[in-house]
Amino acid sequence: MQIPARTLSALAIAVASPLAPAHAQALHDRFWLEASLYRPHIDSSVSVTSKANPAIGTEIDMEEDLGLDARQELPAFLAGARISRKFAVVAEYFSIGRNGDRTTARPITFDGIQYPANVAIASSFDTDIYRLTLNYSIVRKDTVEAGIALGLHATKFKVALEGAGGIGSQAVQTNRGGEDFLAPLPTIGLFANYEIIPRLTIGGRVDYLSLKVSDYDGRLINAQAKLSYRILDNVGIGAGFRYVDYRVDVDKDRYTGRFQYKFSGPAIILEAGF
């Protein structure tokens, strides 16, 4: 039995249709959402010197000196929207919150308070990171895009120490020192995404800054890589890796300080695109 040419054409379109939307997904989503869970290794240090007290703040290794966890699950949330063929805006939020409780092995001075050796100190170091980026695609085709990104990286730091410490010549007693601030700094970066086969996409980005703005002098390297697969037209799963190296020096009326952290590790990712 001979099958009419019109029927053959219709069958060919039906067979191809599950693959055809792949190019309309991922690289060509108008809106997308991501939720990811990282498990990075974290290395952080802090020093704060009170301008009212001449004692220079100690550079404190938060993991070694104060017992903060070096490993932690880190959730992150991202949303993006394509505002034209070449431009897209992306917003991201993640946070790192840790507490420690350790007897110090050496004297520590923090925010004008001097803690002698062999004193129990309770500590906390929390950071909330907000990132807003405008992506411009220099190259944009069905299966590949690459371009530059201009962004704003704002980090809210909150650090506190509490223990038996003295201020100047005062007797040793329970004292609490701490600071919190929001440091907004601009970034510039590169990004690229490539659809290896239908539904399977690899991507990466690098953001960088080294700049003094008002009270803040900061440096940031943010590098990410991701491999994702669309299990449905609008839903995908993936795996990634992220490396962040961030340092900011602060000069306020009451204190000066340096806050820095590095973290790197793998992630699992759930994404949705429309």
C-alpha positions in Angstrom: 0.0 0.0 0.0 1.4 3.4 -1.0 1.3 6.1 1.6 0.4 9.5 0.2 3.1 12.1 0.2 1.0 14.5 2.4 0.7 11.8 5.1 4.4 11.2 5.0 5.0 14.9 5.5 2.6 15.0 8.5 4.4 11.9 10.1 7.8 13.5 9.6 6.6 16.7 11.4 5.1 14.7 14.2 8.3 12.7 14.8 10.5 15.8 14.7 8.2 17.9 16.9 9.6 16.6 20.3 13.1 17.7 19.2 12.2 20.9 17.5 11.1 22.8 20.6 14.5 22.1 22.2 16.0 25.1 20.4 13.1 27.1 21.8 13.9 26.0 25.3 16.9 26.9 27.5 18.8 29.3 25.2 15.6 30.9 24.1 13.5 31.0 27.2 11.9 34.4 27.8 11.7 33.8 31.6 13.6 31.3 33.7 13.9 30.3 37.4 16.6 28.2 39.1 16.9 26.7 42.6 20.2 25.2 43.4 21.9 23.6 46.4 25.7 23.9 46.8 27.9 22.1 49.2 31.0 24.2 49.2 34.2 24.3 51.2 34.3 27.7 52.9 37.4 29.7 54.1 36.7 33.0 55.7 38.6 35.6 57.8 37.7 38.9 59.5 39.5 41.7 61.2 37.9 44.8 62.8 39.8 47.7 64.5 37.8 50.2 66.6 39.0 53.8 66.0 38.2 54.5 69.6 40.7 51.9 70.8 44.3 51.8 69.4 44.6 48.0 69.7 44.9 46.7 66.1 42.3 44.1 65.2 43.5 40.5 64.8 43.1 38.8 61.4 40.8 36.0 62.6 40.5 32.7 60.7 36.8 32.0 61.4 37.1 28.3 60.8 40.4 27.6 62.6 40.2 30.2 65.4 36.5 30.2 66.1 35.3 26.8 64.9 32.8 27.8 62.2 31.9 24.9 59.9 34.1 24.7 56.8 31.4 22.8 54.9 27.7 23.8 54.6 24.7 23.3 52.3 24.2 26.6 50.5 20.8 27.2 48.7 20.7 29.8 45.9 17.9 31.2 43.9 18.0 32.9 40.5 15.5 34.5 38.1 16.0 35.8 34.6 14.1 37.6 31.9 15.0 38.2 28.3 14.1 41.8 27.5 15.1 41.7 23.8 17.0 39.4 21.5 20.4 40.6 22.7 19.6 41.7 26.3 18.6 39.8 29.4 18.5 40.7 33.1 19.3 38.2 35.8 18.9 38.4 39.6 20.3 36.0 42.2 20.3 35.6 46.0 22.1 33.2 48.3 23.3 33.4 51.9 25.9 31.8 54.2 25.0 31.7 57.9 27.3 30.0 60.5 27.8 29.9 64.2 30.8 28.8 66.2 31.8 28.1 69.8 35.5 27.5 70.6 38.1 28.1 73.2 40.8 30.3 71.6 44.3 29.1 71.3 45.8 32.7 71.0 44.9 36.2 72.1 42.4 37.9 69.7 41.4 41.6 69.4 38.2 42.3 67.6 36.3 45.7 67.5 38.3 47.1 70.4 37.7 44.1 72.6 40.8 42.0 73.7 40.1 38.3 74.3 43.0 36.5 76.0 44.0 32.9 75.0 42.1 30.0 76.5 38.8 31.9 76.6 35.5 30.5 75.2 34.1 32.6 72.4 30.8 32.3 70.7 30.8 33.7 67.2 28.6 34.2 64.2 29.4 35.2 60.6 26.5 35.7 58.2 26.5 36.9 54.6 23.6 37.7 52.3 24.6 38.0 48.7 22.4 39.8 46.1 23.5 39.9 42.4 21.8 41.8 39.6 23.3 41.5 36.1 22.5 42.8 32.6 23.7 40.4 30.0 24.4 41.4 26.4 24.8 38.7 23.8 27.6 39.5 21.3 27.0 36.1 19.6 23.5 34.7 19.6 22.4 31.8 17.4 20.0 28.8 17.8 22.5 26.7 19.7 25.1 29.1 21.1 25.3 32.5 22.8 28.1 34.4 24.3 28.5 37.9 25.6 29.4 40.4 28.3 27.7 41.1 31.6 27.5 44.3 33.7 26.3 43.8 37.2 25.9 44.9 40.8 27.1 42.6 43.6 25.8 43.6 47.0 26.9 41.7 50.1 25.5 42.2 53.6 28.0 41.1 56.3 27.1 40.5 59.9 29.8 39.3 62.3 29.8 39.1 66.1 32.0 37.7 68.8 31.0 37.2 72.5 33.2 36.1 75.4 35.3 37.1 78.4 37.3 40.0 77.0 38.5 43.4 78.2 38.5 46.9 76.7 41.7 48.7 77.4 42.6 48.5 81.1 39.1 47.3 82.2 38.9 43.9 83.9 38.1 40.9 81.8 34.3 40.3 81.6 31.8 39.1 79.1 31.8 41.4 76.1 30.2 41.3 72.7 31.6 42.9 69.6 30.1 43.0 66.2 29.5 44.9 63.0 27.1 44.7 60.0 27.0 46.6 56.8 25.9 46.3 53.1 28.7 46.6 50.5 27.4 47.3 46.9 30.0 47.0 44.2 29.9 46.8 40.4 31.1 43.8 38.4 32.0 43.0 34.8 32.0 39.6 33.3 31.7 37.1 30.4 29.2 34.4 29.8 28.6 31.6 27.3 26.0 28.9 26.7 26.1 26.0 24.2 23.5 23.4 23.3 25.5 20.3 22.8 22.6 18.2 21.6 18.9 18.9 21.8 17.9 19.6 25.4 21.4 19.3 26.8 23.2 22.6 27.4 26.5 23.6 28.9 27.2 27.1 30.2 29.6 29.1 32.2 30.4 32.6 33.4 33.1 34.6 35.1 32.5 37.9 37.0 35.3 40.2 38.3 35.8 43.4 40.2 38.6 45.3 41.8 37.4 48.7 42.8 37.2 51.3 45.5 33.7 52.8 46.0 33.1 55.3 48.8 33.8 53.4 52.1 34.5 50.1 50.4 37.5 48.7 48.6 36.6 45.3 47.1 37.8 42.5 45.0 35.7 39.7 43.6 36.1 36.6 41.4 33.0 34.6 40.7 33.3 31.6 38.3 30.5 29.2 37.5 30.0 26.2 35.2 26.7 24.3 34.6 25.5 21.3 32.6 21.7 21.0 32.4 19.2 18.8 30.7 15.5 19.5 29.9 13.6 16.5 31.0 10.4 18.3 30.0 9.9 21.3 27.6 9.8 23.7 30.6 11.6 21.8 33.4 15.2 20.8 33.6 17.8 19.4 36.0 21.5 20.0 36.2 24.8 20.0 38.0 27.3 22.8 38.4 30.4 24.0 40.1 31.0 27.5 41.6 34.1 29.3 42.9 33.9 32.6 44.7 36.8 34.7 46.1 35.6 37.9 47.7 37.4 40.5 49.9 36.2 43.9 51.0 38.0 46.5 53.1 35.8 48.9 55.0 36.6 52.3 56.4 33.7 53.7 58.6 33.7 56.6 61.1 33.8 54.1 64.0 35.9 51.3 62.7 38.0 49.8 59.9 37.9 46.2 58.9 38.6 43.5 56.3 36.1 40.8 55.5 36.9 38.0 53.1 35.7 34.5 52.2 36.4 31.9 49.6 34.1 29.0 48.7 34.0 26.4 46.0 32.0 23.3 45.5 29.5 21.3 43.4 25.7 22.0 43.1 22.6 20.3 42.0 20.1 22.5 40.1 16.4 22.5 39.3 15.3 24.9 36.6 12.1 26.0 34.9 11.9 28.1 31.7 9.0 29.6 29.7 
